[in-house]
Structures are given as structure tokens and as C-alpha cells.
Amino acid sequence: MKRIEKFVDSMYLNVEGDQQEINELKAEMTNHLLEAVHELKTEGKTEQQAIAIAIKRFGEEKEIRNVIGQLFEIQKIFAKRILYIAIVCLIVTMSSFYFLWQVEESTAQGISDTGSLISYELKDKDVITRDMKRKIEALVEDTNYVSGVTIYKSKNIISRSGENYIEYHWKGVQPDFQYQRTIWAPKWLGANFHTFGKGDEQWFVSIDNRSFSRLEAAVLFVGMTVYWTLFTIWAIINAHHQKRLRIGWIFMFVFFNILGYLVYYFTAKQGLIPSKHDEFYEDYI
């Protein structure tokens, strides 16, 4: 049956892929041809005739080789694309999250500075003059994230519970000054508004500001979910091609992602994971 072996070997002559998987496919093809030869011999054909007919029925050599080559190439490309998309998704997610985090940090610092400047204008003043109002309005207009400022006399909203504990209750209290404006805050981007309060014994300043904290959280959650899923799929496919996929490794990939794959990789590299071709594989599983 050397003719059949040579035919099968020629089918996988230039095929690139996992050698174990190639060997298994070659064995399956050989068994299929041998079964066909056996059936033809029982019909009265000679061995050489049976082999020739079996090979002819199996298909043209060039066509089969092309199909096999394309199959392995598609598998390789599919796995690589999943990995590349996962990596790109991770980079885009972390970059976007870092950008939004920087924006939020800059906004927080800007609001704190604005509050300090307003407090400086109010320092040691009993009433808010027209000139002070203009300066406060200008401070608000200099930002693109403050939507409004409300100022109260502390004595009108302050309450004490305990010797050193102070609470501010400004809801329902008429403010001494209020300035509101409309700023860019698209709901489709998850924009929402927070309130920053700063006060002393004389004045309390409430600043309404735009925030993208919800968008920041959504970008991180969605992006990491997509990356985690794609990398897990790639790891499972890779382990399957290496004939070393077990349920334990699937759990490692799902719950520990790249750390789980690194454990798998270095364990396999050190020869601690037997394959289906090892003699003690059945005992291992």
C-alpha cells in the first residue's frame, strides 16, 4: 500500500499547520482509502486496480491539495485575525479610557481652581456687588464644563450636628447669586452633571459641571469585554490546534485571560502537559 501512502503524503506536501493535526488528518485519509480498496477487492478487483480506482474516486490530486492548503490557511488567518482584533481592541480601549480619565482629572482640577477663585472674590465681603457678579460670570465663561454657579450665605444653609461637624442644606433656600448657562453635554455620549460644593463660615459656592464619568466606565467595560472574549476564543482555538485543550484550560482562559494563557504556554513548553499522542495521556485526564 505504499502507493496510497505516497498519495496521502503528496496531499500534505506543502501544507503548513500543526503537525499533530496534519498527521491525524493523513491517518484518516489513509484509512478511508484503505477501506475503499478493501471493498473494491471484495468486488473482484486486483489490488492495483482497487488502489487506482480508490484514488481516482477520491479526487484529483491537485484539487485536493489546494483544498487542504486553503483549509489550513483559513484556520491560521482566522485565528490570527481574532488575536489582532483583540490586541487592537485592548489598545483602543485603554487609550480611550486614559484620554477620558485625563479629561475628568483636568475638569476636576479646573472646577477646584474655579471654586477657589470665586471664594477669593467673596472673601471678607458681606454682599455680592455687580462688579463681583461680572467677575464670577467671567470665571464661569472661561470654562467649557461649568454649567452654573449658585452662591449662598453660609448662615442661611449651615447646620451643626456635633461640636465640629457641619452640614450644608441649600435646597429650598433662596440663593444670593445664581448664574446658569447651556454647555455641550450630549446624552448619547453619556454626559451627565455633577455638583461641586465649597464653603466657609461666610459663603457657600455650588458649582454644576459636566462629567463623562459614565462614558468612561462604559468604554472600559465594553472594550475590555470585547477584548477578553476575543482573546479567550483565540486561546481556545490555539490550544485545540495543539491538541492540548482540556476543560481546565478553558476555565483558565475565561477567568484569567492572558495570565491563564501564559501559565498554559510555559507549562506546555516545559513538557508538563501531555498530548493525545503521549502514552500516559489517558492516566493524566
N, C-alpha and C positions, 0 to 999 in steps of 0.2 A: 504493500500500500504506500510505497514511497512517492508514487505519483500524486496521491492525494495530499500527502504532507507537503510536497513541493508546491502544489497548487495553493494550499492554505497559506503557506509561508509567503508566497508571491502576493497574496491579497493584502498582507500587512507589511509589505516590504519597506515602504517609506512613511508608515503611519506613526505619528508622534503622539504619545499619551502615556498614561500609567501602564507600566509593563505588566503588572499583575492582571489588570483588566484586559489587556490585549491577549495575554496567554489564555485567559478564561474564554474569551470570545473565539480564539483559534481552536480551543478544545471543543467548544460547542459546534463550530462549523465542521470540524473533522468528524465528530460523532454523527452529525446529520448526514454527511456524505457516506460514511461507512454503513449507516442504516440503509441508505438508498442503494448502495452497492449490494448489500445482502439481499434486499428484496428483488433486485434485478437478477441476481444469480439464482434465486429460487424459481424465477420465471424461465430459466434455461439459458441465460446469457453467460458468456465466459467472463472471467474476472476482468480482463482488459476491456471487453465490451461494456461491462457494467460500470466500470470506472469512467470510461469516456462518456457514457450516457448520463451518469450522475452529475458529472462536472458540467456537461452541456445544459442539463436541466437547471442546474444551479444558477447559470447565467454567464454572460460574457465576462472574462477576467478583467478587462479594462474598466467596464462599467461598475463591477463590484468594488474594485479597488478605489474608484472615485467616490462611491457612496460611503465606504468605510472611512476614507480620509476626510470627507466632508463631515461625517458624524462626529469624529473626534475633534475636528477643528471647531465645529459649532459648540461642543461641550466646553472646550478651552476658552473660546471667545465669550460664551455666556457667563462662565464663572469669573473671568477677568473683568468683564463689564460690571458685574454685580459688585465686585471689590472696588473698582474705580469709582463707581457711583457712590458707594458707601463712604469712601475717603473724601470725595468732593463734598458730599452732604455734611460730613463732620467738619470740614474746613469752613464751609459756608455758614454752618450753624454757629460755630464758635466765634467766627469773625463778626457775624451779625449780632450775636449776644454781647460780645465785647464792645462793639460800637454803641449799642443801646445802653449798656451799663455805663459807658463813659458819658453818654448824653445825660443819663439820670444823675450821675455824680456831679457833672457840671451844673445841671439845673439846681440840684440841692445846694451846692456851694453858692450859686448865684442868688437863690432865694434867701439864704442866710445873710449874704452881703447886703441885699436889698433891705431886709429887715433891720440890719444894723444901721444902715444909712438913714432909714426912716426914724428909727429910735433916736439917732443923733439929732435929727431935725426937731424932734419933740422934747428933747432933754431940757428940763427946767422951764418948760413952757406950760402956762395954765390954760391957754386957749390955742386953737389952730387958726392961724391967720390966713388970709387969702394968698399971701406970698408963700407960706409954708405948703398950702394945698397945691400950688403950682409946682413946687419942687418935688412933692411926693408923686404927683401925677407924672412928672418928667421921669422920675426914677422907674415908675411902672412902664412907661412907654419905651424906655431904653432896653427892656427885655422883650423876648418873644414867647415867654412861657407864663408870665403872671397875668391872670385874667381879672384880678380885682384886689383892692386893699380896703379893709374896714378897720377903723380905729375907735376905741372906747376909752373912757376914763376908767382906770382900774378900780376906783372906789365904787363904781356902779355895777361891776360884774364880779368883783372878788368876794370869795367866801373862805373862811378859815375853819378847818376841822383838825384840831390838834394844835399844839404850840407852834410848830414850824411848817405845817402842811398847808399849802394854798391851792385853791381851785378857782378856775375861771368859768363863769356861766354867762355867756354873752347872748345866748339865744333869747329872742323876745325883748332884748334891750335896745333902745334907740342909740345908734352909733353917733359919735361926734363928727365923724368924717367917713365918707364911703366913695370909692371910685371903682367903676366896673367898665370893662371893655370886652369885645369879642376877639378871640385869638383862634388861630388854626388848630383844630383838635378833631380830626376825622374819626368818627366812631368805627369805621371799617378797619382802622389801624389799631383799634383797642384803646384809643386815648380816653383818659378819664381825668378827674380833677381831685387834687388833694388840698388840704388846708394846713397851712403852717402858722403857728401862733407864737408870739414872742411878747413878753410884757415885763413891766417893773411895777413899782408901787404907784406910779403916776399914770402911765399909759399902757394899753394892751393893743398890739397890732396883729391883725389876722390877714394872712395873705393866701389867696386862692391861686393855685398854679396847675398847669397841665402836666400830666405824667403819662409815660408809656410803659409803666411797670407791667401792665397786663400783656402788652405786646412782647415785652422782654421775656416774660415767663412762657408765653405761647411759642415763641421762636425756639427757645431752649427745649421745651417739651416735645414739640412736633419734630424738630430737627434731629434730636437725639433718638427719638422713637424710630424714625425712618432709618437713621444710620445703624442703630442697634439691630433692627430687623434684617437689613441687607447684609451686614457683616455676619450675623448668625447664619443666614442662608448660605453665604459663601463658605463659611467654616464647615457646615454640614456637608455641602457638596464636595469640598476638598477632602474631608475625612472619608466620604463614601468612595471617591475615586481611589483613595489609598487603601481601601478595603479594611479600614480600621474604625469604622463608625459603630459605636455602641450607644445605648440609651444614656449611660453615664456621661459620655462626652457631649451629647445633645444638651443635657441639663447644664453642663459646664459652659457651653457656648451661649445658651439662652440667658443664664443668670450672671455670668462673669465676663461674657463677651470676649474682648481681646486678651484679657488676663487668662481666661479659660483656654483660649486657643494657644497661648504661649506655653501653658502647662502641657497641653496636648502635644505641641510641636517638640518641646525639649524632651518630654517623656518618650515620644516616638523616636527621636534622634538618638537617644541613649539605648534604644532597643528594649525598652521596658514594656512596650505594648505588642503582644503577638498578633500576627495577621492570620487569616484563614488558612494560609499555607503552612503555618507552623505546626509541629507535631503536638504541642501541648495547648493548642488554642481551645479545644473543647473543655479542658480542665480549667482554663482561665476564665471562660464565660460561665 
